[in-house]
Amino acid sequence: MMLSDLPQTDIDIFSEDTMRDPAPVWAEIRELGSVVFLSRWDTWIVTRYDEVREVLTDWQTFTSAKGTVFSDEMSAMLGETPLTTDPPLHDTLRGVLSEKLAPRALRKLNAPIVDRADELIAEAVAAGSFEGMESLCKRLPVDIVADLIGLPVEGREILLPGAEAFFTTFGPYDDRLLALMPSIEEFVAYMGRVTSRDVLAPGSWGTAILDAVDAGVIGEEHAIPLMSAYLIAGMDTTVHSLGFYLTNLAENPAAWAALKKDPTLIGSGFEETLRLGTPVQLSYRVTTRQVELGGHTIPEGKRILLCNAAANRDPRHYDDPDTFDIHRNPVDHLTLGYGTHGCAGQGLARLEARALITALLERVDSIELTGPVERQSHVPGFAGIRRLPLSLTTA
């Protein structure tokens, strides 16, 4: 099939307007075809659920090892992590912390996460009205993940800006990325200072990674990228998923009432939030051979964009896909990846969400917005919330 036979569009998927309200753009591209050529960026985008899942399942054909972000410059900078490698190296790197992330180990983390969530909700209740991202959504994941890695408390204020800056690599190598390079450089320098054994907390995930280096399981060059990868993935995506969950509850009083009546719906509500919100809107692969996808031929060696966010709203897979349905429980969403490269820390994210919403339900009668929700728009390929003004009412 010739390129001219492919559906094409010149839509700028990385513009601030797109990222401020991406769903309509993804819907427009999704309806053009299962695989669409982006003429502005000389690449292919896949937006329908079945095809995105097919790509995520077949790492042999759609490799992560040749680039999981948009530009070659940034791909080279990210180093080898579970995100940027394929088996067998991927499995070796992921295996370093597999026991720490197993269900039995996560159950031991539940109590301190619950305690921290309860403290934060108590502070929010006392304030009455507050900015939800700064007061709740940013504080819980950053505290938890930094503690698990074993980082000192001093200096943590650079972690979240650095993680956010790293997600800019999902877009083109342009002025927006260059403007955030100082934050990336500060993050890298910080990690270089705090990831030695004499700084990391004993028994932490960080020391477990250093143990793997000492045992010859992984190379020394993998240690800091691996710690950084778990930090970045464990902070920013969870931060904004929590923000989306609180937004969904504040905007949908019926969903809040359903949760109050039946708290077992917390998990279903979080899965639905992940499906609709999809913080990491785009992921990337490179073809290792010429391949047929959705009836179209993609040559070998081509970078393709997987629009997980569009797949999560594909009406071919989900009924009424743009509606928040707290009873839906869409556990097959693609927000956290699928298959070999499924998110290693997804169990931890679910623990944090359950703890925060449980504490909210126990202390609060109603949750309301006190102003407009300001969506993040400056990070290409990433959806988040910049400002979330909330008010809580108790009995």
C-alpha positions, 0 to 999 in steps of 0.5 A: 500500500502506498503512503498516499493510500493512508488516511492523513492529517496535518493536525498538530498533535503537540500544540498547547491547544491540543494538550489543553483539550486533547480528547476531541483531537484524538477522536477526530484522528481516530475516526480517520482510520486505525492508522493515520499518517501525521504529515506535519511530523512524518510519522504514524499514529495509532488511535483505536483500541484493538490496534494499540493493544496489538502493538503493546502486545508484540514487542518483537515487532514494535520495539521499545529499545530503539526509542520510546520518546519522540526525538532521537536526541532524548531517546539517547539521554534516557538510558536503559530502563524497563521503559526503554528496553525489551527482553531479556534486558527489560526483564532483568531490570524489572526483576530487580524490584519485582519482589518489592512491588509484589502484592505481599510487599505492597500490603506491608506498605498499606498502613503508612500510606493510609496514615499519610493520606489521612493526615493530608485529608485532615489538613484539607478538611481543616482548611475547608477550601484549598488548592487540591493539586498542591495540598493533596495530589502532589504531596502523597505520591511524592512523599511515598515514592521518595521514601521508598527509594530512600531519598533524604527529605532535603532537596525533594522539592526538585523531584516533581518539576524534574519529573514533569520536565522529563515527560516533555521528551514525549514531544518534539525537540523544540523550545518547550523542551529546551526551556525545561532542560534546566529542570531535567539537568537539576533532577539528574544532578540531584540523583547523582548526589543522593543515590550513593549507599551512604545517603540512601536509607537502609533497606530502601528500593535504592539500596536494593538496586545498588545490591543488584549492581554489586551482585552483577545482576545489572551494570553500574550504569543502570543504577541511577536511570533505574531509580530515576525511572521508578521515581518519575513514573511513580510521581507525575502519573499518580499525581495527575490521576489523583487530580482527575479522580477528585475532579470527576467526583466534584463534577459528578455528585451522583458518583460521589453519592454512589461512593458514599453509599458503597465504598467498594466502588473506589477501585472501579472509580479509579480505573474509570479515572485512569481510562478517561484521564490517561496522563501519558497520552502517547507512547512510542515504538519503532518497527523492527520489520515491515508490518501490517497494522489495521490493514495498512503497511508500515515499513521497517524502522519507523517510529509510530505513536500509540495514542493510549488516550484515544484507545481508551475512548474508542467507542468500538470498545467502550460504550458511551466512552466520554462519560465518567461511569463509576460502575464501569470498572474498565480494568482493560484500559491501556493507561498503564500499558499492557503486556511486557511493558505494563506499568510495574508500579500500578499496584502502588498507584492503586494503593495510594488512590484507595487510601486517599479516597477512603480518607475523604469518604470517612471525613467528608460529606461533599466535595465541590469545585470553587472555580474552574479546573485549569488543565496542563497544556505545556507538556506535549503528550501528557495530560494533567491538572495545573490548578484544582480549587476544591471545597470540602463540607463535613457533617 
